[in-house]
Amino acid sequence: MNKQQKRLKTACYTVSVTMSFVGNISPLLFLTFREQYGITYSLLGFLVVINFATQLAVDLVFSVFSHKFNISKVVRTMPVLTFIGLLIFALWPLMLPKLAYAGIALGTVIFSASAGLAEVLISPIIASLPAKDPDREMSKLHSVYAWGVVGIVVVSTVYLLVFGNENWHGLIFIYLLLPVLSLVLFSRVEITCVQSTEKAGASVGLFKKPALWLCFIGIFLGGATELTMAQWCSGYLEQVMGLPKVWGDIFGVALFGATLGLGRSLYAKFGKNITKVLIISAMGAVLCYFTAGVTNNAVVGLLACALTGLCASMMWPGGLVVATSRFAFGGVAVFALMAAGGDMGASVGPQLVGLITDFAMKNQWAISLAERLCLSPEHFGMKLGMLTGMLFPLFSIIVYAILNKQKNKV
């Protein structure tokens, strides 16, 4: 790998860290926004929907129309969009506090669009660079994202403790350095290694292959498995296990991210036989979700939530590896479709668990069962929601088993 390629690889890593920031900063600031601007919980939750819906829209557009875009220019535009989005996200509430939500939402749309572009384009750039084992390089890229989550949660939590929630804007200004660094790195390299389908018809023909849709379902379930625990573990540990919020964030979100990064780093170093790894990972995730859902022991619950990160670590990037190794000729279109599958899972999974939790808290039968189990309706609802999350890795075992049998077919 020459100097230009190494710089390009580093640029991709900085984008991955930036994605970890824009994907997690809003949930970390939910209570701050609630206290300072009186934003309702429903509108705060809708920010997550905006994030993933925007990314999903970008994924779907690229899955069919990637041939219409100048990939090199789009890649260089990503950090600019991120910078603009974060700037609006931070400055608008300062200038127009009574309309704070409008600015926060607008900024989220802009930097989420950039994150969607990154999700589609960064992986194929890494896959195209010369490497002894491309599968491990893909895992390494995704491990950078996971370790980025750990760093961002810890740094953000410490910053808010030291400087106060009212000074959250300064945190955003600090992180503006990330897209600036990405822009500088991308401006100094040639980006000619990413291929797209020649026309929309080629993408449509590709989408007629049943094996590709099986990969899509697999990465959908992988995204749901990972993001359901990522978004629920902090609240679950706080509400059900009784841990303080700051420890729920650090030992919930950050520790989950650490095990997620550890799993991807281990595969990047030693990994092989990805479909078998996916089957074993899904089995482990089922066990972790089940344990977290039934235990009343805070330590056991914490370990189960954290170890879900290790088990789920390869389910998204591994699904991407399987799809792109079998449909390499599809170029950006395949990456875009898989990104759409992962984003759909990341949206549907946490939302379904939330709906199940709310239903259990209001349903008379569930309330009666909670009383017999000596649990409050809220605790029972969250436990039932956690057990619902177990279904995603459970179904994925079947998908991965079929993919393993078909590994020599396209």
C-alpha positions, 0 to 999 in steps of 0.5 A: 500500500503506497502513501496515497492509499494509506492517507485515503485509509486514514481519511476513511477512519476519521469519517468512521469516528465522525459517524460514531459521534453524529450517531450518538450525540443526540441521545447523550443530550436528550435530558439536556435538551429536555431541561433547557428547551422543554422539548417533549420526549416524543420529539426527542425520540423523533430525532433518532428517527430523523437520523436513521430515516435520512440515512436510509433515504440516502442508502436507497437512492445510491442502491439504484442511482449510484451511476449518476454520481461523481463518487470522488466529489461526493466523498469530498462533500461528506465532511463539508455536510457534516461540518454544516450540520453540526454547526447548525445543530450547535448555533441555532439553539444559541441564537433562537432558543425558542425555536431550538428544536427546529435547528436541532432537527435541521442539523440532524438531517444534514449531518445524517445525510453525510453519515448515510453517504459515508455508510455507502461509500467508505466501506467500498473504498476500504474494500478496494484498497490492496490488502492481504485479507479484505474481510479483516480490513472491513472488520477493522473499519467497523471496529474504528466506529465502535471504539469511536463510540466508546471515546465519544461517550466517555469524553462527552460524559466527562465534559458535561460533568466538568463544564455543565449541561448548559455548555453543551454547545462547546462539546459540538464545537470541539468535535467540529475538528473531526470533519475538518480533518477528514476534509484535509485528508480527502483533499490530498488524495485521488479517489478513483477506486470505487466502482458503481453499476453502469446504469440503473438496469444493472442494479435492478437485475442485481436485485432479482437475485434471491441470495442478495435479499437473504444477505439483506435480511441478515444484515437487517437482523444484525443491525436490529440486534446491535442497535436495540441493545446500544440504544436500550442498555443505558435506560435498562440498566438505570430503570430496571437494574437501579444504576445511576444514569452516569454509570448507565452511560459509561458502563452501559453504552461505553462498555457495550461499545468497547466489547463491540470494538473488541469483537471487530478488532479480534476478527480483524486480527484472527478472523476467518470463516465469516458465516460460521462466526455469524452463527456463533455470534447470533447464538451468543446474542440470544443468550445475552438478551435472554439473560438481561431480560430475566435477571434481577441481578445488576452485575449479571444484567450489566455483563449481559448487556455489555457482552451483547456488544461482543456477540453482535460485533460482526453481525453488521460488518460480517453481513456486509462481507458476505454480500460483497464477497458474493456480489462484488460485481455490484459495486456501490449498489450492493454496499448501498442496499446492505447499508439500507438493510442495516439502517432499517434494522437499526430503526425497527429494532429499538422502535419495536422494543419500545412499542412492546414495552409501552404495550406491556405497561398499559395492558391489564393482563401484563400488569397482572402478570407483573404483580405476580412476578413482584415487578412494577409494570414499567420494569416488567415492560422493559424486561419483556421488551428486552426479551423481544430483542432476543428474536432478532439474533434468533431469526438471524441464526436461520438466515446465517445457516442458509447462507453458510450452506449456499456459500459457494453459490451466488 
